Amino acid sequence: MALPPRERGDRRNAFLAAEILIGLGFEKRIQKMSLENSKSSDQPNARKLIYTQQATIWLDQFEPLDQETAKLLLNSLTLVSHNEFRRNLETLIVESSNELDGPVALYAVREMKKEIEEGAWDGPVIPFFDQVSLSDDGKSINAVDATSDQGSEAIVAQIIRQLSRAHPDKLLNHPSREELRVRKCDSLMFVDDYVGSGRRVSEFIEAFWRDKTIISWLSSKHIKIQVVAYSGTEHGIRSLRRLRARPELKIHRDSPTFSTLPINLERRQALSDLCEKYGRRALKTRKHFWWGFKQGMSSLVFEHGCPNNTPAILWDPDDKNGKWVGVFPNRTVGTTTASVFPPEIMRGDAIQTLRDVGQTRLAKSGALMRRGELGVLILVILGIIAKGQRKRAVICYATGLSSKECEAVISKCIKWQFLTPERRITPRGLSELTAAKRMSFSPQGFLAVGSDYYYPRQLRAVTYD
């Protein structure tokens, strides 16, 4: 397919546009995001959550001066539907397993029992195979603890069961220790929905680490440990990487948090103050939950449940003191509330995002109309990073891209010398933003909205052999 040259016939830019489309490999995803965003008024999203009955009751508990900040809190949530969660987690499991030659053992991460002595409040976890029961054929173990309050592990276990049926020679459903030996598995893959503080996954890994047979296989490099999750916080991922088991981590999407939203410091502080002020009413003395467990300040909510890493004012306290009503009562999502969960994560409004980070001139620029969806995506990323917000979680939140897609765009920006490998804006990147800011709106002389051609203005001197 021939690419149309720019008005002045600069064919070098056409070649560069082709490189972008071919190199990134997800142009269809960008086009789909463009279509979904063009219909955003008809699509369910976090901004419609505020109009649900549960959210209305929740909002009425705030003082009038605090209600705008409370609305910002709700509007900033990333809502993950059942379909979005299941589809991308299944894809990540299959892709990760295909990187290995042999069979892969899948286990749903769950709470582990501990050896607690009388008078002690904590103790070491019991070795995994010492606290589970075998199936009748002895080839697998129970996927979840029948005596526990089954949460996300039950949903993950069902996903594992379906995948193992579809790929019986490759993916094993909670195999026993003997089955691991017989099938000569290459990997122990621990699957979870969300890595928040990292505590639960760490204890799950520790339960395997305390098994002498597993330790022997790990030491001899006959098997390795992988952790696969839909999302994870920066803190949780960092804590897992410090484990002596050295697990390999696979995350579909970096978890957004209220502490890293692409907004100014004043608004972020207002959100934190709100969580403290009303957290006292929701949980009183349980200070460690005012900003979420381990002060996680997570802003991601699944349709199957709200993580406890989110601020306490979003969910009811466990003791049900009756003085606070959460949007997600006892961390559950009601039927009406679930109706606003989008089928997939969509890109936020580029103009609003740029305004929120302080890029007012860029938000008013005609470049946002002339660059096409891919060009706008790059300008948003450069604009965010230019304001000092370099974390991948921030970029994923602002663009709607997965972690893998985000890395692909950032890699291209580094290649073009817009960014350094440390994700800092370069003089060339600043020049690109300056050129974009100078563009005025014009009804003529630019590509139609939705075009995927993007011409970095600072690379016109590039030649091709």
N, C-alpha and C positions, 0 to 999 in steps of 0.2 A: 504494500500500500504506500503510495507516494505521499510524502508530507508536504503540505503547502508552505512555501517560503513566506517570511514576513514581508511587510509592505515594501521594504527596500531590497528584497531579494537576497537576504543574507542566508545562504545555503548552509553555512557552518552551524547556525542555530538550529536549522531543521535536523541536521545530523545529530546534534546534541539532544534535541527533543526525542528523537528515536532511541537514543541511548538510554534516556531516562525510562521510557516506557518498557523497553526490553529488559534493562538492568534490574528494575525494581520487581518486575514479575507479578505485580498485583494491581495492574491498571483497572481490571474489571471490578475489583473490590472498591477502588476509588470512585469509579463510575456509579456503582451501586450505592455507595455512601452519599454521592451527590444526589441521586434520585430520591433516597430516603429523606435527606435533609430538605429537599425541595417540597416534600410532602409532610414536613414536620408538624404542621398544624393539624394534620389528620392522624398522626401517629402518637401512641402512648409514650410518655417520657416522664422524667422526674418532676418536671414543672407542672404536670397534671396531678401529682401526688397531693399537692396542697389543697386541691378541691375535693378530695375524698372526705367522706363523713368522719373517718377516724382522725385524719389530719386536722379537720376543722375543730374537733373536740380538743385535740392536742394544742393547737395554736391559741385557743381561748384561755389557756392556763398562763400565758405570758402577759406581762404588763405591756400596755400599749407602746411604750418606747422601745421595748425589746422585740416586738413582733416582726419588724423588718429583718432583723438579724436571724430570727427563728425561721423566717421564710427562706433566707439565704442558705441556712443549714439544710433545709429540705430540698431546695432547688439544686444544691450541689451534690446530692447523692448520685452514685452510679448504681442503677438498678439492673440486676442480672436475672433474666428470665430462665425458666426451666430449659427451654430450647437452646438459648445462648450458652448456658452452662454445659449441658449435656453434649451438644454438638462439638464444642471446642475442646472439652476435656477428652472425649473419645478420640478426636483427631490427634491430640497431643500424645495420648497413650500409644496409639498405633504408630505414629511417626517415630516416637522414641524407641519403641521395640524393634522397628525395622532397621535401626542403626546397629543392631546386634545380630550375630549369626544364629545363636541358639535360642532355646525357649526362654521366656521371661515369666517369672512368678509375680502375680499381682495380689496385693493385699490392701484392703481399705483401712486407712489409719483410724484408730479409735483410742479411747482412754484405756490405759493399762493399769492393772492391779499392782499394788505395792506391798512390800514386806514392812509393815509398820509395827514396831514393838510397843508394848503397853506404856502409855504415858508420852509417847512421841507423836508428833503431828505429821511427820513425813518419813519416808524411807526409800530404799532402792526399789526399782520395778522388778517384778518377778519375770524370769526368762520367758519369752513368748510361748514356746511350745509346752511349757509347764503350766500354763494357765488357760489353754484352749482345749476343746474337745474334738476328737476325730470323727469324721463321717463314718458311715457303716462300711464303706469299702476301704477305709484307711488311707485314701489318696489325698484327701483334703481336710481342712479344719473348718469349724464354724466361722462364717464370715463376720458376724457381729455377736456381741455378748448378749445372750438371751435375757439376762437379768438386769441389763442396763436400760436407761432411757435412750433409745436409739434415735440419733439425729442424722446429721449429714452422712455418717458412715453407712447407714442403711441405703441411701440413695447411691452412694459410690459403689457399694457392694453389688447393687443391681446392675450398674453400668459394667462392672467387671464381669459379672455373670453373662451378660449379653455378648460382650466382646470375646470372652473365652469360648462361647458356643460358635461364634462366627470364625474364630481363628484357633481351633483346638490344638493344632500342632505348635503354635507360636506362643499363645497366651494361656497361662494356667491360672485357674480360679482358686486362690488361697490353698496352694498345695501343702501337704504335710512335709515334715523334714525328710522322711524317707522318699517321698515323691520327688523332692528337690534333687536327691542323690541319684535316683533312677533316671530322671529326665535330663540331668546334667544342665541345669539352668545357668544362664549367663548373668542373670540379674535378678535382684529382689527389688521390685518396683512398688513403692509405697504411694498410694493414691489418696489425695485429699482434695477437698473443695477449696480450702483457704488456709494459708500459713499466716497466722496473725502474729502472736508473740513467738511462735515456734516451739512452745513448751510441749504441746501434745505430740507433735511429730518427733521431737527430740526424745521423749520418753518411749515412743513406739520404736524408734531406732535402737535405743538403749536396751529394750527388751530382747531384741535380736542379738545385740552386741554381747549380752551376758550368756548367750548360748555357746558352749565350747565348740560344737561342730561348726556353727556359722562363723565363729571367729577364725577357726582353722581355714575354712574356705576363703574368707576375706583376706587373710594374711598371705595365702598362697596365690592370690589373684585368680582363683577359679571362679569367683563370683564378685559382683559389686552391688552397691546399694544406690538406687535412684529414688528421688522424690519427685512426683509429678502432681501438680496442683493447678487449678484454674487461675488462682491469683495468690499473691503473697505480698506482705509489707516489706519494706526495706529492712526494718529491724528483725523481722522473723527470718528472712533469707540470710541475713548476716549471722544470726545466731546458729543457723544450721551449718553454715560453712565453717564454723569454728569447732564443730564436733570432731572427735577423733576418728569417727567412722568415715569421714570425708565423703558424704553423699553427693551424687551428681544431681543438680537441681534443674527441673524443667517447669517453667511457669508460663502460662499463656498470656496473662496480663498483669502488669505491675499494679498493685493495689493503690488506689488514690486515697489520700488522707486529707482531713481538713487543715492539717499543718502545712501541706504542700500544694494547696490549690493555687492556680494561676490568678491570684488576686493580690492587692497590696497588703502590706504588713498590718495596717490599721484594721482592715476588715477581718484578717485572720485572727488578730488579737481579740476582736469583738466576739468571734465565734468561740474562742477558748474561754473568754469571760462568761459567755452565756452558758456554756456547759458546766462551769463551776457554780455559778449562781443558782441555776435551777437543778443541778445535780444534787445539791444539798437537800432540796425538797424531795427529789425522787428517791435518793438512797441515803440521805442523812449522813451518817458517819462512815459509810463505805466509800471513802475518798478515792480508792484505787480504781473505781469504776466511773467516776465523774467524767473523765475523758476517754472512757473505754478501758478494757483490761490492759494493764501495763501502759496506760496512757497512750493507747494506740491511735486514737482519733481517726479511726478508719471511716471512710465515707462510702463503702461498698456494701450493698445489701443484696442477698440472694432471695429469689422467690421462695425457696424452701426454708429460709430462715435468716434472721438478722444476727451477724456475728457479735459476740460480746466485746469486740475491740472497738465497736462504735460507741459514741457517747451515751451515757445512761439515760439521758432525757428522751432518747428515741424509743426506749423499750421500758416496760414495767419492771419494777424490782421483783426479785424472786419471792420476797416475803409478803407481797401483796398488801401493803399497808393502806391502800385505798386513797392515798393522797396525791397520786400522780397517774395520769393516763398516757401511755406511750403510743406512738404511731404504729409500732409493731409490738403489741402486748405480749409480754413474756417472750420476746424475740421471735414471735410467729408473724406470718403475713396473712391477713384476712383475705377473703375472696374478692371483696370490692377493691381493696388496696392492690391485690395482685393484678387486677385488670389494667393498671397503668404501667406495668413492667413492659418495656419495649421488646420486640422479638429478637433484636440484636443491638449491640452498642453502636450508637450513632455519633458522628462528629458534632461537636458543639458549634455554636454560631461564631464564625471567625471574627466578625467585627466586634462582637461583645467580648470575646476572649482577649483580643488585642487592647480593647479599652480597659479591661479589668487589670491587665498587667502594666498599664501606663503607656501603651503605644498608641496614643490618641491620633497623631498625624497619620500613622500607617493605617489605622482603622478607617480614616476618612479618604484614603487614597483610592484613586481609580485603578490601581494595580490589582485590587481584589476583584475587579470586574474583568480585567484583561488577561490574567494569568491562567485561567482555567482552574479546575479543582486541584490538580496536582501542584500547580504554581502557588495557589493560596495556601496549601498545606505546608509548603516549604517556607513561605513568608511568615506564617504563624509560628513555625518552629524557630526560625531565626529571630523573630520578634520576642518570643518568650525567653530564649537563651540570652539575647542582648540585655535583658532586664535581670540577669543573674540567676534565673531559675533553670538549672541545668539537669535536674533529676529526670530520669526516664519516666517515672510515675507521673510527673507533671505533664510531660509531653503526651503520654498515652491518654491522660484524662482530657487534655485540650483537643486532641485530634481524633480520638475514638479508635486509634490504631492499637493492635496487639503489640506485645513487647518485640516480637520478631519483625513485624512490619515497621515499627518505630526504628529499630536498629538499621533496617535497610535504607530508610530515608536519611537517617543521620550519617550512615556510611557514605552515601552519595554526596552529602554536604561537606563531609571531610575530604572526599576526593576532589571536589571542586574548590577546596580551600576556603569555604565559607566558615568552617568550624575547625578547631584543632581536635586532635584525638581525645583531649580532655573535655570536649564539648564546650569550648569557649569560643566566642565570636571572634573572627579574624578581621583585619582591616578590609579585606575583600568582602567579607560578609556584611560589614557595616556599610560599605559602599553600595552593596546590593539593596540594603534597606533604605539608604538615602535616596537612591534612584527611584525606588518604589514609592517613597513618600512624596516625591515631586510629581508623580503622575496625577493628572486631574481627570475627573469624570468626563467622558466624551461619548456621544451616541454613535460615533463613527470611527472606523480605523482600527478596530481591535477584534480579536476572535470572539466567537459566541460563547456565552456562559456555558460551562460544562465541558469545554474543550480540554483535552489532556496535553496540549502543547505548552511547554514552559521554556522561556528563553532567558536564562540568567544574563543580565545586562553587562556584567563584568567579565564575561568570557568570550567576547567577540574577537579577541585577538588569537584565540586558539585555532591552530591549523590541523588538518587531518591529512595524513599521507595516503 
